[in-house]
Amino acid sequence: MHYYIITGASRGLGKALAEEALKQPDTSVLGVSRHATITHERYQHQPLDLSDMLAVQNNLYKLFPARPDATSLTLINNAGVLGEIGYVGELPNEHFEFVFDVNVVAPAMLMNTFLSAYGSQTSIPRTILNISSGAAQRPIDGWGAYGASKAALDALTRTAQKEQDLRSSGIRLRSLSPGVVDTAMQEHIRTADEQDFSEATRFSGLYSEGQLAQPEVTAGKILAWLHRPTTNGEEIVLRIDSI
């Protein structure tokens, strides 16, 4: 059985990833989010608010049970939040804690537990895929916490991959920017005022001109990439147009 653990599986790209994975008959998906929106015989749901650090710590063990029948194991850290759109110095301090908890701390804890739980299963493929953002690579005004948190996730992915390579574990870790996808986050972006986000008009234009990718299309590309073997010299931090 191919096992997937996918965070943020109740909507948007996370839901599309889960549904795409379930198209394969020998696949089981454990979705992690506050609400369950998928009904399928091979889908399990773990209700969890990734901004609640105490709840994450208390429920981590439920996400990574022993899988002796696994033919592959994959963790997709998809859940993420943009938070309030506004300039640094004009936001409540709680904003930064919230964004970093969901985008960095929770994924780091899931990565750590996945590697601990499944590091010894060297006979099967094991993959951690972190969903990042182009905002990790360039400054976008109004998105300070989001861009910084995704850059931190990219750095953590690179470091963890180096560590696994030094241990010769065979575990693959990647960070992927999926591009602009038609999700609730994009809806939130389109509500921003230009004084808080100078690119507001451009992002609204992407939507009105039909340039946002559909979650199902992006999920299909990601799952197809996950099914391919790793190539020598493959980048750790990827973009959707490079896979």
N, C-alpha and C positions, 0 to 999 in steps of 0.2 A: 504494500500500500504506500502511495506517495502522500505524505502528510504536509499540509500547509498550515501555518499559524499566521493570520492576517489581522493587523490592527486597523481600526476604522472601517470595519466591514459592513456597516449598516447603510452606507450611502456612497455616492460618488465613485471615485476610482477604486476604493477598497471593496465596495460591493461588486463592482465590475470584475475585479481580480478574482474574488471568491467564486463568482458565477462562471467565469472563464475556466478556472481550475476544475470546477465540478463537472465540466463537460467531458472530462476524462473519466472512464469508468472505474479506474483503480486509484482514485484520488479521494482523500478525506480533508475537509477544511474545518479548522477551528477559528471562528471569527471572534474578535475581541473588540467590543464597543459597548456603549451604554444600552443600546436597544438592538434587538434582533429583527431583521427585515427579510431574512432568507429562510425559506422552508424547503428542505431537501433531506433525503434520507442519509446522505453522507456529510451533512453540515451540522456542526455542533457550535453552540454559542456560549461565550463566557461574558456575562455583563460586567463591565468594568469602566470606570471613569479614569482615564489616564492622567487627569490633572490632580487626582486625589492620591498623593504619594503613599499615604498609609494603606489605602486600599490596594494599590499596586503591589506593595511589599507583602501584604497579607495573602494575595491571590496568585502570586507568580508561580507557585508550585503547581497550580491547577493547569497552567498553560503548557507545561513541559513534562508530561508523564512518561514513563518508560514506553518505548515503542519498539519492542523486539521484532515485530513483523514489518518494520519500515523498509522500503526500497529506496526512499529518499526523504529528507527532512528539510523544510524550507520555512524560514521566518521572514515575513515581509512587514517591516515597520513602516506602515503607510499613514497612520493617523498623524495629523499635524494641524496646527492652528496658526492663523495670521495674527489674531488678537486685534487690539485697537489700532487703527491707522492714524498715525500722528508722529510729530517730531520728538526726538529725544529732548527731554527738558520740559515737555508739555504733556506728559503722560503720568498716570499714577504708577508708583513703584511696583504695585502688585501685578501690573501688566507684564513686566519682565519675568517675574517668578512664574506666572501662568504659562507664558509662551515657552520658556526654557524647560519647565517641568514636562510639558507634553512633547516638545520637539527634540529634546536632548536627554533629559534625565530618565524618563520612562523608556525610550528606546535603548538607552545604555543598559538599563537594568534587564530588559528583555534579552539583549545580546549576551550579556554576561551570564544569564541563567541558561540560555540556549547552549552556549559553548560549554558550560559546566555539565549540563545534562547529557549532551550528545557528542561531546568531544571524543569519547572513546569508541564510537561506532564508525571506525575507520573504513569499513568495507562498503559503505554506501555514500552517495553524494549528500553533502550538507551545505546549505546556502543561507546566508543572511543578506537580504536586499533592503536597503534603507532608501525610502523615497525622499529625495532632496528637492532642490529648487535652483533655478538659475539665479535667484537672489543671493545664493551663497557665493556666487562668483563676481557679482557686481553690486555696487551700492544703489539701492532704490529708496529714495526719500519716503519717509512715513512707514517703512517696513524694517526699522532698525533691529528690533528684537527677532523678527522672523528670519531676516537674512543672516544675522549673527548665529542664531541657533542652528540653521541649516549648514552654515560653514563649520560649526563645531561638530555636527553629525558627520560631515565629510571627513574631517580630521580624525575623528574617532574610528571611522571605517578604515581609513588608510593605516592607522596604527594597529588596529586589531588584525588586519590582514597581514601586516608585517610580522606580528607576533605568531600568528598561526603558521605562516611560512617557515619561521625559525623553528617551530615545533614539528614541522612536516606533518601537520594534521590532515591536510587535504581539504580543509574547509574553505569555501569561497565566500568572501564578503565584498559587496559592491554597494555603491551609493549612486542613485540614478535620478536625474532631473527629467521629469516626464513632459516638460513643456507646458503650454497653456491648455488646460483641460476644462471642459464645461462642467463645473462643479459648484457647490454652494460657496466655496471660497471665492470663486470668480464673481458670484452674485454680490458678496460682501464688498469686494474690491470696487464694484461699479457704484456703490453708494458713497464712496469717498469724495470729499471736497478737494478741489485742486490746491487749496492753500495747505492741505495736509499731505497731498500726494500729487506731485507735478505731472505724473503720467496718467492721471485719471481719464482724460479724454482718449488717449491711445488705447487703454484697456477697454473702455466702453466701445471703441471702434472695432476692436477685435471681435467682440460679441455681435455687434450689429452687422458686421461684414461676413459673419459665419466662419471666422478663422479659428475658433476654439475647437480643439479636438474632442470628439465624443469619448466618454470614459471607456466604453466597450472596445473602441478601436485601439486606444492606448493600452488597455489591459491585454488585448490580444497580442500586441507587439511584445509586451513584457513577458507574458507566459511563453511565447515562442522563443524568446531569448533564454529564458530559464531552462528550457528543454534542450538547448544546444550545449555541447561540451565547452569547457573553458579553453580559450586559445592562449598560446604563449604570448606574453607581453601585453595582455589585455589591461586597459586602464582600470583603476579602482573606482574613480569617480567618472560616471558616464552620463551622456545625454541621450534622450530617446531617439534622436536622429543618427546616433552612432551605433545602435545595436541592431 
